[in-house]
Amino acid sequence: MSAYIPELYWDSTYAICLALMEQHPDLNPEDVGLLELAQLVEQLPGFQDDPAMVTERILLDIQTVWYEEATNL
């Protein structure tokens, strides 16, 4: 039985954050640049959105939530 993999889109900020924490537990969100973050998100299982649709604001939102979750803020 395979695990459920949710479909992820750029506006799925919290779900993306959780997937990043699961896929890359050793990464510190503060050390990830926006270009690298976009690449990491696009490589997540279940990512379905158009890579061309991403904006700096979306990436900053993802990085902020990831940081808050990773540091338990």
N, C-alpha and C positions, 0 to 999 in steps of 0.2 A: 504494500500500500504506500503510495507516494504522498508526501506532504503537500498540503494546499499551498500553491504559490499565487499570491494576489497579483492582479494586473496593476502595474505601477505607471503613473503618468506624472508629468512635471508638477502638477498641483497636488500630488499625494505626498505632501511634505513629511508628515509624521510616519507614514508607512515606509517611505524611502529612508528616513532616518533609522528606523528599526532594522530595515534590510541591510543598510550600511554597517550598523553595529554588529549584526550577525555575520555578514560576509567578511568584514575587515575589523575584527576585534582589537587588533594591535595598532590600528591607525588612530592618531590623535587628530580630531577635526581641525584644530588650530594649525596643524602642519600641512594641511591639504589646500593647495591653491584651487582657484575656481575652475581652471581648465581641467586639472586632474579630477576634481569633484564631478564635473560633467561627464568625464570618461567613466568614472566609477559607477555613477548612476546608470549610464547607458548600458553597462555590462551586467547590471543586476538581473537575476532571474525574474522574469515577469515584466520587465520594462517594455512598455508598448508604445510610448509616445515618439513623436518626431524630434530627433536631436536638434533640428534647426529651430525649434520652437522655444528653446531655453533662453532665458534672459539672465543678466547679472543679478537682478532682484530675486528671481526664483532660486538661484544658486546660493545667494546670501541667506535667504530664508531657510533653506535646507541645512546649510552649514550652522546657522544659529541654533536650530532645533537639535541637530546632532550634538553640538557642543553642550547644550543644556541637558540633554539626556545622558551624555557620556560622563558629565561631571555632577549629575544629580542636582541640578539647580532647581 
